Amino acid sequence: MKQTRILDMAQARMQPGVITLQGFLGHDTRRLIDILIADDAAVQRLGLTHACIAARMQELRDAGAKGLGEPIRVDPHFEVRVDSVRGKLPCPFGDIGLHQKTNTTVQNLETGNSISYTDLNIHMIREHGFYEGKGGTFREDPAHLAEVLEIVPPPEEP
């Protein structure tokens, strides 16, 4: 698949210092289209969709927000902390609107594994299938997200 001009512009906005100090690509030198294709293939291998991963992230973020910045227990065995910082960020893909600077940390108390993500991460996963580049500040591999958040494929229809 070919990288479009729109993806070139998005990749330029993902560079360090444009939208965020660290940017969104980490040390990943691949073209944005190649990052998207690789993560999409990983999600398909899991039998999941970007939408269902983002929905689970949003569900835990919303539950954790009730803790008002303190960690709270979310059934069945998660501890979630949601911290808001002043300000909003645009989507590097050029979508209309701004996203609150909110960081969510989820610890799976059964496995001890944890992940951190932002409201913008939820949006980019849901709308663009983008999990950040390798080494990105909030990069989470789709398989790791599914494991920590215990996201399983929906049952097959008969």
N, C-alpha and C positions, 0 to 999 in steps of 0.2 A: 504494500500500500504506500502511496506517495504522501509526503508531508506537504500540506497545503500552506498557502500564504497566511491563513488565519492561525494555523498551528505555529508557524514561524513567529508571528507576532506574540502569541501566548508564551512561547518558549523564551522570547526576549524579555517579557514581563516577569518571568520566573527567575531571572538571574539575581544574584545577591545585590542588595541595595536598591532594587527597583520598587518592589512592594514591601518586602521584609528585608531585614538586615542580612539574614542567611540565605534567602531565596528558597526555592522549592525543589531544586534539582540535586542538592548535595554534590557528590563527586561524580555523578552519573554523566557521562559524555555522549550518551545515545541521543538521537533525535527524539523529540517528543512523541512522534507517531510510533516509534519502536518501543518506547516505554509503555504507551497505552496498549499496544498490541500484546506485549508480553504479560501485562497485568490482566488484560481481558482473558487471555488464554488460561492464566492461573485460576481466575474466578470460574471459568467454564469447567475446568477440571474438577473443581470442588462441587460442581452441580449447583452453584449459587448465582446470584445476579448482583450487580453493583447496588441496585436499589434495595435488596434485602440486607446487604451489609450495612449500607447507610442508615436504613430504618432501625437496625439493632443499635447502632452507634447513637442515633438520635434518641431512642427509647431510654438508654442508660444515661445519656446526657440530661434528658428532661427529669428523670428520677433523681439524679444526683444534684440537680439544681435546687431541690427542696432542702438540701443541707446548708444552703446559704454560705458556701465557702468551706464548710467543715465536711469531713468524710462521713458518708452515711452508708448503711447496709442496704443492699438491694437484693431481694430474693432472686435465685436461690442461695447464692454464695459469692456475692460481689461487694466490694467496697468501692464507692464512687465519690470522687471529689471534683467539684466544678468551681473553677476560679475565673472570675471575670476581670478584665483589665479595661481601662478606659480606652475607647477608640474602636474603629471599625476598619475592615480591610475589603478591598475589591477583589473579585475573582480574576486571576490572571488570564482566564479564557475570554474576558471581556463581557461577561454577563452583567446585566443591569442589576444594581443594588449593591449594598455593602453588608458585610458579615461581622457580627460582634466579635471582639477579641475575647473569646472564651476558651479556656483550656479544660479538658476533661481527662481525668486519670481514672482508669478502671483497673482494679486488682481483682483477679479471680482468686478468692481465698482458698479454694480447693487445690489449685495447682501452684499458687504463689506467683504466677506470671502476671505482668501488668502491661498496660499500654497507655499512651497519652495521645490525644488528638484535639483538634480545634473545630469550631463551628464551620470554618472554611473547608477543613478536610472533609467533613460530612457532605457539604455541598459539592465539592469537586469529585468525590467518589460517586455520589448519586447522579450528578448531571454529566460528568465527563469520564468516569471510570479511571480517575487519576489519583494515585496513592502516593505521589511525590517520587522523585528520583532516588536512586540508591544513595544512602548517606544523607538524605534530606532530614531536617530537624524532626519532622513529624512523620517520616516514612514508616509505614507499617505494611509489611507484605500481606497480601490478601489471605494467605493460608494462616499466618500468625494471628491476624484479626479474627478469623473464623474460629481458630482454636481457643484463644483467650476469651472471646465473647460467647463461645459455645453456639455458633451459628451453624445450623445443619440444613441440608437441602430439604425443600418441602417434599412431602410424600408424593409418589407418582400416582397419577390418576389411573383408575382401572380402565 
